[in-house]
Amino acid sequence: MLRGFANSDGRLTVIHLRPGPGVERNKHPRRVGRVDRLNSWEREDGTFDDGLERVPMNRLDNVGAVGLRDMIDFAAAVEPAGQLRLLDRDWEDRVPLTMYVAGLMVRGPTLREKLDDRALPSLIEHMRAGLLRAVEEERATEENVRPLLLAFDRPGMVRLDPPRNRHQAVLLDLIQTVTAAIGTTHIVATRRLDHPLLTGSEPVVVFDKFDLTGGSTCGDLLAAADPPVALWDERETMLARVTEILSTTAGLAWAADRHTVGLFVNPETAEGGKLAYAFSEISSEGLAGLLNIQVAARSTWIAGRAGDPLLEALASAAHAAASKVAY
């Protein structure tokens, strides 16, 4: 996908936004956003097994590339040019594209960090609610549960020791769950723009409802839900919560290449209809700017073609910020 945002020589300009500012130019797509051993299984002896990345993840990328190219070609052939159109494909034929987008949503490190950060607080909330319910139902007394409730309020009194390889163990199930959640409830539309798009570490903008400025990452949405997705819960319960949250969203959007927008929209909700209408009626420049700002606001890095006005503006700001830090 990154090749669709590169210069004519196949290279990218990358702006690092977090945790510290920085600019890299002439980067090969394979070197952008690389996180070594992200999907490797760590063995007991400290060595790593890369089978998850080499086989199923590699297959997902290869199959997804076909679906992605099909959507880009479809958008380019729309007449009149620049109109939003539903992707004219059967549900089964959209599966490779849907799986690919699901992978973009959940296979990066940011989602893992968001869910990890919420794991212990959500567990404490769950246990506190259980104790209070027990008192209310007269299965326990306030005197008996008070020491535990006080412990919940003291930092460090409750620990959660997550198992090793927990993210790798659930990754395939998570991709399949997200694929089914959006693939069976959302329809796919696409639009070719005259104005350039950027991509980033969080390329998919999820709209929980119709609010063009209120998009979020998948990780933010799952972690902020009430109740949030709980990594400590049983796998099936956790995945069911993911389905519940994502299947009811208004839609999600991402830049498939430098000029092609992909949109999954929920046709069963008024919020989804409003989102589709907005993506159809907003100007090319406005839609590109909207998505670029949303991706930049939520990504640790963004990438695009050298000379892109927004990219160069951010590069100048990153250079200035880095110079102040160095000084």
LUMLO-414096 format. One record per atom (N, C-alpha, C, CB): residue in three letters; x, z, y. Coordinates in steps of 0.2 Angstrom, whole numbers, plus 2048, in hexadecimal, padded with zeros to 3 digits. Each point is the difference from the previous one (the first is absolute). Glycine has a CB too. Layout:
REM residues N
ALAXZY
...
REM end
This chain:
REM residues 327
MET8048007FA
MET7FC800806
MET804800806
MET7F78067FA
LEU80F7FE806
LEU804800806
LEU8037F9802
LEU80380C7FD
ARG7FE7F07FF
ARG8027F9801
ARG7FB7FD805
ARG8067FF7F5
GLY7F480280B
GLY7FB7FD805
GLY801803807
GLY7F87FF7F6
PHE80C80580B
PHE801803807
PHE8077FE802
PHE7F88097FE
ALA80C7F47FF
ALA8077FF801
ALA8027FA805
ALA8028057F5
ASN8047FB80D
ASN8027FA804
ASN8017FA7FC
ASN806807808
SER7FB7F37FB
SER8017FA7FC
SER8068017FB
SER7FC7F980A
ASP80980B7F7
ASP8058017FB
ASP7FE8067FB
ASP8087FC809
GLY7F28067F7
GLY7FE8057FB
GLY802807801
GLY8017F77F9
ARG80180A80E
ARG802807801
ARG7FB803805
ARG80C7FD7FE
LEU7F480A802
LEU7FC804804
LEU803805805
LEU7F87FF7F6
THR80580280F
THR802806805
THR7FB8067FE
THR8047F8809
VAL80080D7F6
VAL7FD8067FE
VAL801806805
VAL8017FD7F4
ILE7F980680E
ILE800806805
ILE7FF8067FC
ILE7FC7F880A
HIS80880D7F6
HIS7FF8067FD
HIS7FD805805
HIS8097FE7F7
LEU7F1804808
LEU7FD805804
LEU8008077FF
LEU7F87F7802
ARG80880B7F8
ARG8018077FD
ARG8048007FA
ARG7F5803805
PRO80F8027FA
PRO800806804
PRO804800806
PRO7FF8067F6
GLY8067F580B
GLY8047FE805
GLY8007F9802
GLY8078097FD
PRO7F97F580A
PRO8007F9802
PRO8067FC7FE
PRO7F8804809
GLY8077F67F5
GLY8057FB7FF
GLY7FE7F97FF
GLY80680A7FA
VAL7FF7F1807
VAL7FE7F97FF
VAL8057FD7FC
VAL7FB80080B
GLU8027FC7F0
GLU8057FC7FC
GLU7FD7F9800
GLU80280A7F8
ARG8037F1809
ARG7FF7F9800
ARG8037FC7FA
ARG7FF80180D
ASN7FD7F97F2
ASN8037FC7FB
ASN8008037F9
ASN8077FB808
LYS7F38097F7
LYS8008037F9
LYS7FC7FC7FB
LYS80080B806
HIS8037F57F4
HIS7FD7FC7FB
HIS7FA8047FE
HIS80B7FB7FC
PRO7EF801802
PRO7FA8047FE
PRO8018057FA
PRO7FA7F6804
ARG80A8087F8
ARG8018057FA
ARG804806802
ARG8007F67F9
ARG80280B80D
ARG804806802
ARG7FC804805
ARG80A7FA7FF
VAL7F0803803
VAL7FC804805
VAL7FB8057FC
VAL8007F6808
GLY8008107FA
GLY7FB8057FD
GLY8028027F9
GLY7F77FB807
ARG80F8037F7
ARG8028027F9
ARG801807800
ARG8067F57FF
VAL7F780E7FC
VAL8018077FE
VAL8028017F9
VAL7F7803808
ASP8107FE7F7
ASP8038007F9
ASP7FC8057FC
ASP80B7FC804
ARG7F48027F5
ARG7FD8057FB
ARG7F9803802
ARG80C8027FD
LEU7F17FB808
LEU7F9803801
LEU7FC8007FA
LEU8017FB80C
ASN7FF8007F0
ASN7FC8007FA
ASN8038017FA
ASN7F97F8806
SER80D80B7FA
SER8048017FA
SER7FE8077FD
SER80A7F9805
TRP7F68077F4
TRP7FF8067FD
TRP8068047FF
TRP7F77FB7FA
GLU80A80C809
GLU8058047FF
GLU8008037F9
GLU80180280D
ARG8047FD7EF
ARG8018037FA
ARG802807800
ARG8027F57FB
GLU7FE80F800
GLU802807800
GLU807801801
GLU7F88027F8
ASP80C7F9806
ASP808800801
ASP8027FD807
ASP8017FF7F4
GLY7FA800811
GLY8017FE806
GLY8017F8801
GLY80580B802
THR7FB7F17F9
THR8007F9800
THR7F97FD801
THR80A8007F8
PHE7F67FA80A
PHE7FA7FD802
PHE7FE7FA7FB
PHE80280380C
ASP7F77FC7F4
ASP7FD7FA7FC
ASP7FD7FC805
ASP7FF8077F5
ASP8037F380C
ASP7FD7FB805
ASP7FA7FC7FD
ASP80B800806
GLY7F38027F4
GLY7FB7FB7FD
GLY7FA7FF804
GLY8048047F5
LEU7F980180E
LEU7FA800804
LEU8017FA805
LEU7FD80C7FE
GLU8087F4806
GLU8017FB805
GLU8027F97FD
GLU80480A808
ARG8007F67F3
ARG8027FA7FD
ARG7FA7FC7FD
ARG80C8047FF
VAL7EF7FF7FE
VAL7FB7FD7FC
VAL7FA800804
VAL8068037F5
PRO7F680280B
PRO7F9800803
PRO8007FE807
PRO7FC8087F7
MET8087FC80D
MET8017FE807
MET8027F9802
MET80280C802
ASN8037F27FA
ASN8027F9801
ASN7FB7FB7FE
ASN80B8047FE
ARG7F17FD7FD
ARG7FA7FC7FE
ARG7FB800806
ARG8028027F3
LEU7FD80480F
LEU7FB800806
LEU8027FC806
LEU7FD80C7FC
ASP8097F4805
ASP8037FC806
ASP7FF7F97FF
ASP808809803
ASN7FA7F57F7
ASN7FF7F97FE
ASN7F97FD800
ASN80A8017F9
VAL7F2803804
VAL7F97FE800
VAL7FD800807
VAL7FE8047F4
GLY80380280F
GLY7FE800807
GLY8027FB805
GLY80080C7FE
ALA8067F1801
ALA8037FB804
ALA7FB7FA7FF
ALA80C8047FF
VAL7F27FB7FB
VAL7FB7FA7FF
VAL7FA801804
VAL8057FE7F5
GLY7F880880B
GLY7FA801803
GLY801800808
GLY7FC8077F6
LEU8097FB80C
LEU802800807
LEU8007F9803
LEU80680B7FE
ARG7FE7F17FE
ARG8017F9802
ARG7F97FC800
ARG80C8017FC
ASP7F0801800
ASP7FA7FD7FF
ASP7FC801807
ASP8008017F3
MET80080680F
MET7FC802805
MET8037FD807
MET7FD80A7FA
ILE8097F5806
ILE8037FE806
ILE7FF7F8801
ILE8098097FF
ASP7F77F47FB
ASP7FF7F8800
ASP7F87FF802
ASP8097FE7F8
PHE7F3807806
PHE7F97FF801
PHE7FF801807
PHE7FD8047F5
ALA80680180F
ALA7FF801807
ALA8027FA804
ALA80180D7FE
ALA8057F0800
ALA8037FB804
ALA7FB7FA7FF
ALA80C8047FE
ALA7F07FB7FD
ALA7FC7FA7FF
ALA7F9801804
ALA8067FD7F5
VAL7F980980D
VAL7F9801803
VAL7FF7FB806
VAL80080C7FC
GLU7FA7F1805
GLU7FE7FC805
GLU7F9803803
GLU8067F67FB
PRO7FA80B80C
PRO8057FF805
PRO8058067FF
PRO7F87FA808
ALA80E8047FA
ALA8068057FF
ALA7FF806803
ALA8087F67FF
GLY7FA80F7FE
GLY800807804
GLY7FA8047FF
GLY8077FB808
GLN7F48027F3
GLN7FA8047FF
GLN8018057FA
GLN7F97F6805
LEU80380F7FC
LEU8008057FA
LEU7FC7FD7FB
LEU80180A807
ARG8017F67F2
ARG7FC7FD7FB
ARG8018047FA
ARG8027F5804
LEU7F980C7F8
LEU8008037F9
LEU8047FC7FC
LEU7F5806802
LEU80F7FE7FA
LEU8057FD7FB
LEU7FB7FD7FA
LEU80A807803
ASP7F67F37FC
ASP7FB7FD7FC
ASP8038007F9
ASP7FB7F8809
ARG80580E7F4
ARG8038017F9
ARG7FB8047FC
ARG80C7FE804
ASP7F48017F6
ASP7FC8057FC
ASP804807800
ASP7FB7F77F8
TRP80180E806
TRP803807800
TRP8068007FB
TRP7F5805802
GLU80B7F87F8
GLU8068007FC
GLU8067FD803
GLU7F88007F6
ASP8067FA80E
ASP8067FD803
ASP803804806
ASP7FB7F57FC
ARG80180F806
ARG803804806
ARG8048077FD
ARG7F67FC807
VAL80A8057F3
VAL8038067FD
VAL808800802
VAL7F78007F7
PRO80C7FB808
PRO808800801
PRO801802807
PRO8027F77F8
LEU7FA80680D
LEU801802807
LEU7FE807801
LEU7FE7F4804
THR7FC80E7F9
THR7FE807801
THR8058057FE
THR7F47FC7FF
MET80F8037FB
MET8058047FD
MET806800804
MET7FC7FE7F5
TYR8067FD80E
TYR806800804
TYR7FF804806
TYR8027F47FC
VAL7F880B808
VAL7FF804806
VAL7FF8087FE
VAL7FA7F6805
ALA80380B7F5
ALA8008077FE
ALA8078037FF
ALA7F57FE7FA
GLY8107FE803
GLY807802800
GLY803801806
GLY8017FA7F6
LEU7FD80280F
LEU803801807
LEU7FE807803
LEU8007F4802
MET7FA80E7FC
MET7FC806803
MET8038067FD
MET7F67FA801
VAL80C8067F8
VAL8028067FD
VAL8078017FD
VAL7F48007FD
ARG8107FB803
ARG8068007FC
ARG806802804
ARG7FC7F87F9
GLY80380980E
GLY806802804
GLY801808801
GLY7FD7F6806
PRO80880C7FD
PRO802807800
PRO7FB804805
PRO80C7FD7FD
THR7F1800808
THR7FC803805
THR7FA8047FD
THR8047F8809
LEU7F98047F2
LEU7FA8037FD
LEU8028067FC
LEU7FA7F4800
ARG80B80B7FC
ARG8038067FC
ARG801806805
ARG8057F87F7
GLU7FE80780F
GLU802806804
GLU7F9803803
GLU80B7FA803
LYS7F08017FF
LYS7FA803802
LYS7FC8047FB
LYS8007F6808
LEU8008087F2
LEU7FC8047FB
LEU8048067FE
LEU7FB7F57FC
ASP80C80B804
ASP8048057FE
ASP7FF806805
ASP8087F97FA
ASP7F880580D
ASP7FF805805
ASP7F9803800
ASP8087F9807
ARG7F38047F6
ARG7FA803800
ARG7FE8037F9
ARG7FC7F8808
ALA8098087F3
ALA7FF8027FA
ALA7FF808800
ALA8067F77FB
LEU7FF80D807
LEU7FF807800
LEU7FB802805
LEU80C8017FE
PRO7F37FD808
PRO7FA802804
PRO7F97FF7FD
PRO8077FE80A
SER7F97FC7F2
SER7F97FF7FD
SER7FF8047FA
SER8017F5804
LEU80480D7F8
LEU8008057FB
LEU7FE807802
LEU8087F97FA
ILE7FB80980B
ILE7FE807803
ILE7F9800802
ILE80C802804
GLU7F27F8800
GLU7F9800802
GLU7FB8007FA
GLU8037F980A
HIS7FF8037F1
HIS7FC8007FA
HIS7FF8077FC
HIS8047F47FF
MET802810801
MET8008067FD
MET7FC805804
MET80B7FE7FB
ARG7F680280C
ARG7FC804804
ARG7F97FF800
ARG809800808
ALA7F57FA7F8
ALA7F87FF7FF
ALA7FE8027F9
ALA8017F6808
GLY80380A7F3
GLY7FD8027FA
GLY800808800
GLY8057F67FA
LEU7FF80D809
LEU7FF808800
LEU7FA802804
LEU80D8017FF
LEU7F27FC807
LEU7FB801804
LEU7F97FF7FD
LEU8077FD80A
ARG7F97FD7F2
ARG7FA7FF7FC
ARG7FF8057FB
ARG8027F4802
ALA80380E7FB
ALA7FF8057FA
ALA7FD807803
ALA80A7FB7FA
VAL7F980780C
VAL7FD805804
VAL7F87FF801
VAL80C803805
GLU7F37F77FE
GLU7F97FF802
GLU7FB8007FA
GLU8057F9809
GLU7FE8057F1
GLU7FC8007FA
GLU8018067FC
GLU8017F47FF
GLU802811804
GLU8018077FD
GLU8038007F9
GLU7F6803806
ARG80F7F87F9
ARG8048007FB
ARG807804801
ARG7FB7F57FC
ALA80680C80A
ALA806804803
ALA7FE804806
ALA8087F87FB
THR7FC80D806
THR7FE804806
THR8057FE806
THR7FC80A7F9
GLU8027F880D
GLU8057FF806
GLU8068047FF
GLU7F67FD807
GLU80A8097F7
GLU8068047FF
GLU8057FD7FB
GLU7F980A802
ASN8047F37F9
ASN8057FD7FB
ASN8037F9802
ASN7F98057F7
VAL8047F780D
VAL8027FA802
VAL804800807
VAL7F77FB7FA
ARG80980B809
ARG803801807
ARG8087FF7FF
ARG7F6807804
PRO80D7FC7F8
PRO8077FF7FF
PRO8027F8800
PRO80180C7FB
LEU7FB7F1801
LEU8027F87FF
LEU7FF7FD806
LEU7FD8007F4
LEU7FD801810
LEU7FF7FD806
LEU805801805
LEU7F48017FD
LEU80E805803
LEU806802805
LEU8067FC7FE
LEU7FB80B802
ALA8077F47F8
ALA8057FC7FD
ALA8007F9802
ALA8018087F7
PHE7F97F5809
PHE7FF7F9802
PHE8027FF807
PHE7F77FF7F8
ASP80880680D
ASP802800807
ASP807801801
ASP7F4803803
ARG8107FF7F9
ARG807801801
ARG8047FA7FE
ARG7FE80D7FF
PRO8067F0805
PRO8047FA7FE
PRO8058037FB
PRO7FF7FB80B
GLY8028017F0
GLY8058017FA
GLY7FD8047FB
GLY8087FF808
MET7F28047F8
MET7FD8047FB
MET7FE7FC7FA
MET7FD809809
VAL8017F17F9
VAL7FD7FC7FA
VAL8057FA800
VAL7F4804802
ARG80E7FA7F8
ARG8047FA800
ARG7FD7FB7FB
ARG80A807802
LEU7F87F37FF
LEU7FE7FA7FC
LEU8067FD7FD
LEU7F47FF806
ASP80E8017F4
ASP8057FC7FE
ASP7FE7FA7FC
ASP80680B7FF
PRO7FA7EF805
PRO7FE7FA7FD
PRO8047FD7FB
PRO7FB7FE80B
PRO8037FF7F0
PRO8047FE7FA
PRO8047FA803
PRO7F78047F7
ARG80E7FB805
ARG8057FA802
ARG7FC7FA7FD
ARG80B8077FF
ASN7F67F3805
ASN7FD7FA7FE
ASN7F97FF801
ASN8097FF7F8
ARG7F480680C
ARG7F9800800
ARG7FD7FA804
ARG80080C800
HIS8037F1805
HIS7FE7FA803
HIS8017FA7FB
HIS80380580C
GLN8027FB7F1
GLN8017FA7FC
GLN7FB8007FA
GLN80C800803
ALA7F28067FB
ALA7FC8017FA
ALA7F97FD802
ALA80680A7FC
VAL7F87F780A
VAL7F97FE802
VAL7FF7F9804
VAL7FE80C800
LEU8087F1801
LEU8007FA804
LEU7FC7FB7FE
LEU80B803803
LEU7F67FB7F6
LEU7FC7FA7FE
LEU7F8802800
LEU80A7FC7F8
ASP7F480A806
ASP7F9802800
ASP7FE800807
ASP8018077F6
LEU8037FB80F
LEU7FE800807
LEU7FF7F9803
LEU80680A801
ILE7FE7F17FD
ILE7FF7F9802
ILE7FA7FD7FD
ILE80C7FF801
GLN7F38027F8
GLN7FA7FE7FD
GLN7F9803803
GLN8077FE7F6
THR7FA80880C
THR7FA804803
THR7FE7FD807
THR80380A7FA
VAL8027F580A
VAL7FF7FD807
VAL7FE7F97FF
VAL809807805
THR7FA7F57F6
THR7FD7F97FF
THR7F98007FF
THR80B7FD7FC
ALA7F38077FF
ALA7F98007FE
ALA7FB803806
ALA8048027F4
ALA7FF803810
ALA7FC803805
ALA7FE7FB806
ALA80680B7FD
ILE7FF7F1805
ILE7FF7FB805
ILE7FE7F97FD
ILE808806807
GLY7FA7F97F3
GLY7FE7F97FD
GLY7F97FF7FE
GLY80C8007FC
THR7F1806803
THR7F97FF7FE
THR7FB802805
THR8048037F5
THR7FE7FF811
THR7FC802805
THR8017FC807
THR80080B7FB
HIS8067F2805
HIS8027FC806
HIS8017F97FF
HIS80680A804
ILE7F87F2801
ILE8017F97FF
ILE8067FE805
ILE7F47FE7FE
VAL80F7FC800
VAL8077FE804
VAL7FE7FB805
VAL8078037F6
ALA7FC7FE810
ALA8007FB805
ALA8077FF803
ALA7F4802803
THR80D7F8800
THR8067FF803
THR8007FB806
THR8058017F4
ARG800800810
ARG8007FC806
ARG8077FE802
ARG7F5806804
ARG80B7F47FF
ARG8077FE802
ARG800801807
ARG8017F77F7
LEU80580C80C
LEU800801807
LEU8067FC803
LEU7FC80C7FE
ASP8037F3809
ASP8057FC803
ASP806805803
ASP7F77F8803
HIS80780E7FD
HIS805805802
HIS8048047FB
HIS7F980180A
PRO80D8007F7
PRO8048037FA
PRO7FE8077FE
PRO8097F9804
LEU7F88087F6
LEU7FE8077FD
LEU8078037FD
LEU7F47FD7FD
LEU80C80A803
LEU8068037FE
LEU7FE8047F9
LEU80480280C
THR8008007F0
THR7FF8047FA
THR804806801
THR7FD7F67F9
GLY80280F802
GLY804806800
GLY8008047FA
GLY7FD80180C
SER8058057F4
SER8008047FA
SER7F98027FE
SER80B804803
GLU7F07FC801
GLU7F98017FF
GLU7FC7FA802
GLU80280D801
PRO7FE7EE7FB
PRO7FE7F9803
PRO7F8800800
PRO80A7FB7FC
VAL7F3809800
VAL7F88007FF
VAL7FD805804
VAL8017FC7F4
VAL7FB802811
VAL7FC805804
VAL7F98017FD
VAL8077FC80A
VAL7F780A7F5
VAL7FA8027FD
VAL7FB802805
VAL8068037F5
PHE7F47FA80B
PHE7FB803805
PHE7FB8037FC
PHE8027F7808
ASP7FE8107F9
ASP7FB8047FD
ASP7F97FF802
ASP8088097FF
LYS7F77F5807
LYS7FA7FE804
LYS8027FA805
LYS7FA80C7FE
PHE8017F2805
PHE8017FB805
PHE803803807
PHE7F77F97FB
ASP80F807805
ASP804802806
ASP8077FD800
ASP7FA80B800
LEU8067F0804
LEU8067FB800
LEU806804802
LEU7F97F6802
THR80780F801
THR806804802
THR8018067FC
THR7FE7FD80B
GLY7FE8047F0
GLY8008067FB
GLY8027FE7F9
GLY7F7805807
GLY80D7F67F8
GLY8027FF7F9
GLY8058057FE
GLY7FE7F4802
SER80480C7F8
SER8048057FD
SER8047FD7FA
SER7F980A804
THR80C7F97FA
THR8037FE7F9
THR7FC8037FB
THR80C800805
CYS7F57FD7F5
CYS7FD8037FA
CYS8028077FF
CYS7FF7F57FB
GLY80780D806
GLY8028077FF
GLY7FD805805
GLY80B7FB7FC
ASP7F480380A
ASP7FD804805
ASP7F98017FE
ASP8087FC809
LEU7F47FF7F5
LEU7F98007FE
LEU7FF8057FA
LEU7FE7F4805
LEU80680B7F6
LEU7FF8047FA
LEU802807801
LEU8027F67F9
ALA80380B80B
ALA802807802
ALA7FC804804
ALA80B7FC7FE
ALA7F2800807
ALA7FB803805
ALA7F98017FE
ALA8087FB808
ALA7F68027F2
ALA7F98017FE
ALA7FE8077FE
ALA8017F47FC
ASP7F980D804
ASP7FE8077FF
ASP7FB8007FA
ASP80180380C
PRO8017FF7EE
PRO8078027FF
PRO8057FB7FF
PRO7FA80A7FA
PRO80C7F7807
PRO8057FB7FF
PRO8017FE7F9
PRO80680480A
VAL7FE7F77F5
VAL8027FE7F9
VAL8058067FE
VAL7FE7F3801
ALA8018107F9
ALA8048057FE
ALA8057FE7FA
ALA7F7808804
LEU80F7F87FD
LEU8057FE7FB
LEU8008057FA
LEU8077FA809
TRP7F780C7F9
TRP8018057FB
TRP7F98007FB
TRP807807808
ASP7F47F57FA
ASP7FA8007FC
ASP8017FC7FA
ASP7F980180A
GLU8027FF7F1
GLU8017FC7FA
GLU8007F8802
GLU7F98097FA
ARG80A7F3803
ARG8017F9802
ARG7FA7FD801
ARG80A8007F9
GLU7F1800802
GLU7FA7FD801
GLU7FC802806
GLU8007FE7F4
THR80080880E
THR7FD803805
THR8037FE807
THR7FD80A7F9
MET80A7F6807
MET8037FD806
MET7FF7F9801
MET8098087FE
LEU7F77F47FD
LEU7FF7F9801
LEU7F87FE802
LEU8097FE7F7
ALA7F3806806
ALA7F9800802
ALA7FF801808
ALA7FC8037F4
ARG80880280E
ARG7FF801807
ARG8037FA804
ARG80180D7FE
VAL8047F0800
VAL8037FA803
VAL7FB7FB801
VAL80B8037FC
THR7F17FC7FE
THR7FB7FB800
THR7FB801805
THR8027FE7F4
GLU7FC80880C
GLU7FA802804
GLU8027FF808
GLU7FD8097F7
ILE8097F980B
ILE8027FF807
ILE8017F8802
ILE80680B7FF
LEU7FD7F27FC
LEU8027F9802
LEU7FA7FB800
LEU80C8027FC
SER7F07FF7FF
SER7FA7FC7FF
SER7FB800805
SER8028017F4
THR7FE804810
THR7FB801806
THR8037FE807
THR7FA8097F9
THR80C7F5807
THR8037FE806
THR7FD7FA803
THR80B8057FD
ALA7F57FA80A
ALA7FE7FA803
ALA8047FA7FE
ALA7FB80780A
GLY80B7FA7F5
GLY8057FA7FF
GLY807802801
GLY7F77F8803
LEU80D8037FB
LEU807800801
LEU8037F9802
LEU80180A7F8
ALA8047F680C
ALA8037FA802
ALA808801800
ALA7F67FE807
TRP80D7FC7F8
TRP8077FF800
TRP8027F9802
TRP8018097F7
ALA8067F780B
ALA8037F9802
ALA8037FE7F9
ALA80280380C
ALA7FB7F77F2
ALA8027FD7FA
ALA8077FC801
ALA7F47FF7FC
ASP80C7FE80A
ASP8067FD802
ASP800800808
ASP8017F97F6
ARG80380380D
ARG801801808
ARG7FA7FE803
ARG80C7FE7FF
HIS7EF7FE7FE
HIS7FA7FE804
HIS7FA8007FC
HIS8077F8805
THR7F980C7F5
THR7FA8007FC
THR7FE8087FF
THR8037F57FA
VAL7F780C808
VAL7FD8077FF
VAL7FC8007FA
VAL80080180C
GLY8008047EF
GLY7FC8017FB
GLY7FC806801
GLY8087FB7F8
LEU7F1804807
LEU7FB805801
LEU7FC8027FA
LEU8007FD80C
PHE8008097F1
PHE7FB8027FB
PHE7FB804804
PHE8098017F7
VAL7F17FD808
VAL7FA803804
VAL7FB8027FB
VAL8037F980A
ASN7FA80D7F8
ASN7FA8027FC
ASN7FA7FD802
ASN80680B7FE
PRO7F67F17FE
PRO7FA7FD803
PRO7FA8047FF
PRO8057F57FD
GLU7FC8107FF
GLU7FA8057FF
GLU7FF805806
GLU8027FE7F4
THR802802811
THR800805805
THR7FF7FD807
THR8078087F9
ALA7F67FB80B
ALA7FF7FD807
ALA807800803
ALA7F4804801
GLU8108017FE
GLU807801803
GLU8047FA7FD
GLU7FF80C800
GLY8017F27FA
GLY8037FA7FE
GLY7FE7FA803
GLY8028057F5
GLY7F87FA80C
GLY7FD7FA804
GLY8037FF807
GLY7F68017F9
LYS80A80580A
LYS803800807
LYS8077FE800
LYS7F8809803
LEU80C7FA7F8
LEU8077FE800
LEU8017F97FF
LEU80280B7FB
ALA7FA7F2800
ALA8017F97FF
ALA7FE7FC806
ALA7FD8017F4
TYR7FE801810
TYR7FE7FC806
TYR805801805
TYR7F48027FE
ALA80F804803
ALA806801805
ALA8067FB7FE
ALA7FC80C802
PHE8057F47F8
PHE8067FC7FE
PHE7FF7F8801
PHE8038097F8
SER7F67F6808
SER7FF7F9801
SER8007FE807
SER7F98007F6
GLU80480480F
GLU7FF7FF807
GLU806801804
GLU7F48027FE
ILE810803800
ILE806802805
ILE8057FA800
ILE7FE80C7FD
SER8057F3809
SER8047FB801
SER8068007FB
SER7FD80080C
SER8077FB7F3
SER8068007FC
SER805804803
SER7FE7F57FD
GLU80380B809
GLU805805803
GLU7FE807800
GLU8037F7808
GLY7F680A7F9
GLY7FE8077FF
GLY8018037F9
GLY7F87FE809
LEU8067FE7F2
LEU8008027F9
LEU8078017FE
LEU7F67FA7FD
ALA80F802805
ALA8078017FE
ALA803806803
ALA8017F47FF
GLY7FD80D808
GLY803806803
GLY7FD8067FD
GLY8017FA80A
LEU7F88067F4
LEU7FD8067FD
LEU8048027FA
LEU7F57FD805
LEU80C7FE7F6
LEU8038027FA
LEU807802801
LEU7F87F87FA
ASN80C80480A
ASN807802801
ASN801807803
ASN8027F4802
ILE7F980E802
ILE801807803
ILE7FE8057FB
ILE7FD7FC80B
GLN7FE8037F1
GLN7FE8047FA
GLN8068017FB
GLN7F47FD802
VAL80F7FD7FC
VAL8058017FB
VAL806803803
VAL7FC7F67FB
ALA80680980B
ALA806803803
ALA7FF808801
ALA8027F5806
ALA7F880D7FC
ALA7FE807801
ALA8018047F9
ALA7F87FC80A
ARG8078017F1
ARG8008037F9
ARG8057FF7FC
ARG7F4800801
SER8117FC800
SER8057FE7FC
SER807803802
SER7FA7F57FE
THR80A80C7FD
THR807803802
THR8057FA802
THR7FE8097F8
TRP8007F1806
TRP8047FA803
TRP7FB7FA800
TRP80B8047FB
ILE7F67F780A
ILE7FC7FA800
ILE8057FA800
ILE7F7806807
ALA8077F57F7
ALA8047FA800
ALA7FD7F9802
ALA8068067F6
GLY7FE7F680C
GLY7FD7F9802
GLY8057FC802
GLY7F6805804
ARG8087F57FF
ARG8057FB802
ARG803802807
ARG7F97F77FA
ALA80E808806
ALA804801806
ALA7FC7FC806
ALA80B8027FA
GLY7F580180C
GLY7FD7FD806
GLY7F8801801
GLY8087F87FE
ASP7F580B7FD
ASP7F9802800
ASP800805806
ASP7FD7FF7F4
PRO7FE800811
PRO800805806
PRO7FF8077FF
PRO7FB7F6806
LEU80180C7F5
LEU7FF8077FF
LEU8068037FC
LEU7F37FE800
LEU80F7FE7FB
LEU8068027FD
LEU806802804
LEU7FC7F97F6
GLU80580280F
GLU806801804
GLU7FF805805
GLU8027F47FF
ALA7F880E803
ALA7FE805805
ALA8028077FC
ALA7F77F9806
LEU8078077F4
LEU8018067FC
LEU8078017FE
LEU7F57FF7FB
ALA80F7FB804
ALA8078007FF
ALA804803806
ALA7FF7F67F8
SER7FE80880E
SER804803806
SER7FE807801
SER7FF7F5805
ALA7FB80D7F9
ALA7FF808801
ALA8048037FA
ALA7F47FE805
ALA80D8007F5
ALA8038037FB
ALA808800802
ALA7F87FC7F8
HIS80A7FF80B
HIS807800802
HIS801806806
HIS8017F37FD
ALA7FB80D807
ALA800805806
ALA8008077FD
ALA7FB7F8808
ALA8008097F3
ALA7FF8077FD
ALA8068027FC
ALA7F47FE800
ALA80F7FD7FC
ALA8068017FC
ALA806802805
ALA7FC7F87F7
SER80580480E
SER805802805
SER800807803
SER8007F4803
LYS7FA80E7FE
LYS7FF807803
LYS8028057FB
LYS7F77FC807
VAL8078037F2
VAL8018047FB
VAL8088017FF
VAL7F57FD7FA
ALA80E7FD806
ALA8087FF7FF
ALA803804806
ALA7FF7F57FA
TYR7FE80A80C
TYR803803806
TYR800808800
TYR7FD7F6806
REM end
